[in-house]
Amino acid sequence: MVGDMPLERFRRMIRNLRPDDFVFSVIGGNQYAAIATLKYSVDFDFLDSPAARDPGAEQVQIIPARALQSYLGEGIRSNDGAMLRLIRQETRARVFHLAPPPPKEDNEFIAANLESNFVDESSEIPTIARPTLRLKCWRTQQEILTKLCAEAQIGLIMPPNEAVTPAGYLRPEFYGRDSTHANRRYGELVLKQIMALVESSDQKEHRL
């Protein structure tokens, strides 16, 4: 829907790559946002660690963390995971997957820049979910991606440190003009990560 190359054609392209070549994946994206951007009629939260405290908000339904992990994990593994496994099986090159950027903390910005698919879900003015819920859902997605990539022998590239606040959110200067995506400045940082990874690999090979 976004790219311009069918998966089958891409698989043919990477089939003859060498072990010292690279393939970088941006398959999928911010699946966590589908459940953690808007506050729905049944407001929910979850405890993401044994030491976590109850969020304390009124009328919040606490769900088991494993239920959220299962819900996100099933979708990620059956869709993104299936494509990543196909890519890994198709090539001898080194395969890396880019993690989605962390969530935005600013609810006012999100409310003013909601994508149409969020607005269409409600006939009323949407209420934005708590930033802490978005961050916990994003971290849950990262845990799922980490396990999936490890199982498939794919490297996972985390968001650039320069683009993340101490609390773990996306820094405002890297906000894209919608509720979930980052901007070109963030993309430049990711390209620098990729180049540093490739150059580091080249230097190691030269030393051998």
C-alpha positions as CSV (number, residue, x, y, z in Angstrom):
1,M,0.0,0.0,0.0
2,V,2.9,2.4,0.7
3,G,5.8,0.9,-1.2
4,D,6.0,0.4,-5.0
5,M,7.5,-3.1,-5.1
6,P,5.6,-6.4,-4.6
7,L,7.1,-8.8,-2.0
8,E,7.7,-11.5,-4.6
9,R,9.8,-9.1,-6.8
10,F,11.8,-8.0,-3.8
11,R,12.5,-11.7,-2.8
12,R,13.9,-12.3,-6.3
13,M,16.1,-9.2,-6.0
14,I,17.7,-10.3,-2.7
15,R,18.1,-14.0,-3.7
16,N,21.6,-13.6,-5.1
17,L,23.0,-11.2,-2.5
18,R,26.2,-12.2,-0.7
19,P,26.7,-12.8,3.0
20,D,28.5,-9.4,3.3
21,D,25.5,-7.5,1.8
22,F,22.7,-5.9,3.8
23,V,18.9,-5.9,3.7
24,F,17.0,-3.4,5.9
25,S,13.3,-3.8,6.6
26,V,10.7,-1.2,7.5
27,I,7.9,-3.7,7.2
28,G,4.9,-3.0,9.4
29,G,5.0,-0.1,11.9
30,N,3.3,1.2,14.9
31,Q,0.6,-1.5,15.6
32,Y,0.4,-0.4,19.2
33,A,-1.2,2.9,18.1
34,A,-4.4,1.1,17.0
35,I,-5.2,0.4,20.7
36,A,-3.3,3.2,22.5
37,T,-4.1,6.4,20.6
38,L,-7.8,7.0,21.5
39,K,-9.6,6.5,24.8
40,Y,-12.5,4.1,24.1
41,S,-15.7,3.5,25.9
42,V,-14.0,0.9,28.1
43,D,-10.8,2.6,29.3
44,F,-8.1,0.1,30.0
45,D,-4.6,-0.1,31.3
46,F,-2.2,-2.9,32.3
47,L,0.7,-3.4,34.7
48,D,3.9,-4.0,32.7
49,S,6.0,-5.3,35.5
50,P,5.6,-6.9,39.0
51,A,6.7,-3.7,40.5
52,A,4.4,-1.5,38.5
53,R,1.7,0.6,40.4
54,D,-1.9,0.8,39.5
55,P,-2.4,3.9,37.2
56,G,-4.9,5.3,39.7
57,A,-7.3,6.7,37.1
58,E,-11.0,6.3,37.9
59,Q,-13.0,3.7,36.0
60,V,-10.0,2.1,34.3
61,Q,-10.2,-1.6,33.5
62,I,-6.9,-3.3,34.4
63,I,-6.3,-6.2,31.9
64,P,-3.6,-8.8,32.2
65,A,-0.3,-7.8,30.5
66,R,-0.2,-11.2,28.8
67,A,-3.6,-10.5,27.2
68,L,-2.1,-7.4,25.5
69,Q,1.0,-9.2,24.6
70,S,-1.0,-12.0,23.0
71,Y,-3.2,-9.6,21.1
72,L,-0.3,-7.5,19.7
73,G,1.9,-10.6,19.2
74,E,-0.6,-12.5,17.2
75,G,-1.0,-9.7,14.7
76,I,2.7,-8.9,14.4
77,R,3.8,-12.5,14.1
78,S,1.2,-13.5,11.5
79,N,1.8,-10.4,9.3
80,D,5.1,-8.6,9.7
81,G,6.7,-11.7,11.2
82,A,5.7,-13.9,8.2
83,M,7.2,-11.4,5.7
84,L,10.4,-11.1,7.7
85,R,10.8,-14.8,7.8
86,L,10.3,-15.0,4.1
87,I,13.0,-12.4,3.5
88,R,15.4,-14.1,5.9
89,Q,14.9,-17.5,4.1
90,E,15.4,-15.9,0.7
91,T,18.8,-14.3,1.2
92,R,22.3,-14.9,2.6
93,A,22.7,-11.2,3.3
94,R,22.5,-9.7,6.7
95,V,19.0,-8.7,7.5
96,F,18.0,-5.9,9.9
97,H,14.6,-4.6,10.9
98,L,13.9,-1.0,12.0
99,A,11.8,-0.6,15.1
100,P,9.0,2.0,14.9
101,P,9.7,5.3,16.6
102,P,8.5,5.8,20.2
103,P,5.1,7.4,20.8
104,K,4.4,11.1,21.2
105,E,3.7,12.4,24.6
106,D,1.8,15.6,23.7
107,N,-1.9,14.8,23.7
108,E,-2.8,18.3,22.4
109,F,-0.6,17.7,19.4
110,I,-2.1,14.3,18.7
111,A,-5.6,15.6,19.0
112,A,-4.9,18.4,16.5
113,N,-3.2,16.0,14.0
114,L,-5.2,12.8,14.1
115,E,-5.2,10.7,11.0
116,S,-8.6,10.2,9.3
117,N,-8.9,6.5,10.3
118,F,-8.9,7.6,14.0
119,V,-11.4,10.4,13.4
120,D,-13.8,8.2,11.4
121,E,-14.0,5.7,14.3
122,S,-16.2,8.0,16.4
123,S,-19.0,10.5,15.7
124,E,-17.9,12.5,18.7
125,I,-14.7,14.5,19.3
126,P,-12.1,11.8,20.1
127,T,-10.5,11.7,23.5
128,I,-6.8,10.9,23.4
129,A,-5.5,8.1,25.6
130,R,-3.0,8.6,28.4
131,P,0.6,9.0,27.2
132,T,1.8,6.4,29.7
133,L,-0.5,3.8,28.1
134,R,0.9,4.6,24.7
135,L,4.5,4.2,26.0
136,K,3.7,0.9,27.7
137,C,2.0,-0.5,24.6
138,W,4.9,0.6,22.4
139,R,7.4,-1.1,24.8
140,T,5.3,-4.2,24.6
141,Q,5.5,-4.2,20.8
142,Q,9.3,-3.7,21.1
143,E,9.5,-6.8,23.3
144,I,7.6,-8.8,20.7
145,L,9.8,-7.5,17.9
146,T,12.9,-8.3,19.8
147,K,11.9,-11.9,20.3
148,L,10.6,-12.3,16.8
149,C,13.8,-10.9,15.2
150,A,16.0,-13.1,17.5
151,E,14.1,-16.2,16.5
152,A,14.5,-15.3,12.8
153,Q,18.1,-14.3,13.1
154,I,17.4,-10.7,12.1
155,G,19.0,-7.7,13.7
156,L,16.7,-5.1,15.3
157,I,17.7,-1.4,15.0
158,M,16.2,0.6,17.9
159,P,15.2,4.3,17.6
160,P,18.1,6.7,17.7
161,N,19.0,7.8,21.3
162,E,19.0,11.5,20.2
163,A,15.4,11.3,19.2
164,V,14.1,9.9,22.5
165,T,13.3,11.8,25.7
166,P,14.6,10.6,29.1
167,A,11.1,9.2,29.8
168,G,11.1,7.2,26.5
169,Y,8.9,9.3,24.3
170,L,9.7,10.8,20.9
171,R,11.2,14.3,21.2
172,P,8.9,17.0,19.8
173,E,11.4,18.2,17.3
174,F,11.1,14.8,15.6
175,Y,7.3,14.8,15.4
176,G,5.7,14.1,12.0
177,R,2.5,16.0,11.2
178,D,0.2,13.3,12.4
179,S,-0.5,11.3,15.5
180,T,2.0,8.6,15.2
181,H,4.8,9.1,12.6
182,A,8.2,10.8,12.9
183,N,9.6,13.4,10.5
184,R,12.5,13.7,8.0
185,R,14.9,14.7,10.8
186,Y,14.2,11.4,12.5
187,G,14.7,9.6,9.2
188,E,18.2,11.3,8.8
189,L,19.2,9.9,12.2
190,V,18.1,6.4,11.2
191,L,20.1,6.7,8.0
192,K,23.1,7.6,10.0
193,Q,22.5,4.5,12.2
194,I,22.4,2.4,9.1
195,M,25.6,3.9,7.6
196,A,27.4,3.5,10.9
197,L,26.4,-0.2,11.1
198,V,27.6,-0.8,7.5
199,E,30.8,1.1,8.0
200,S,31.6,-0.7,11.2
201,S,31.1,-4.0,9.5
202,D,33.4,-3.0,6.7
203,Q,36.1,-1.9,9.1
204,K,35.9,-5.3,10.9
205,E,36.3,-7.2,7.7
206,H,39.3,-5.1,6.7
207,R,41.0,-5.9,10.0
208,L,40.5,-9.6,9.4
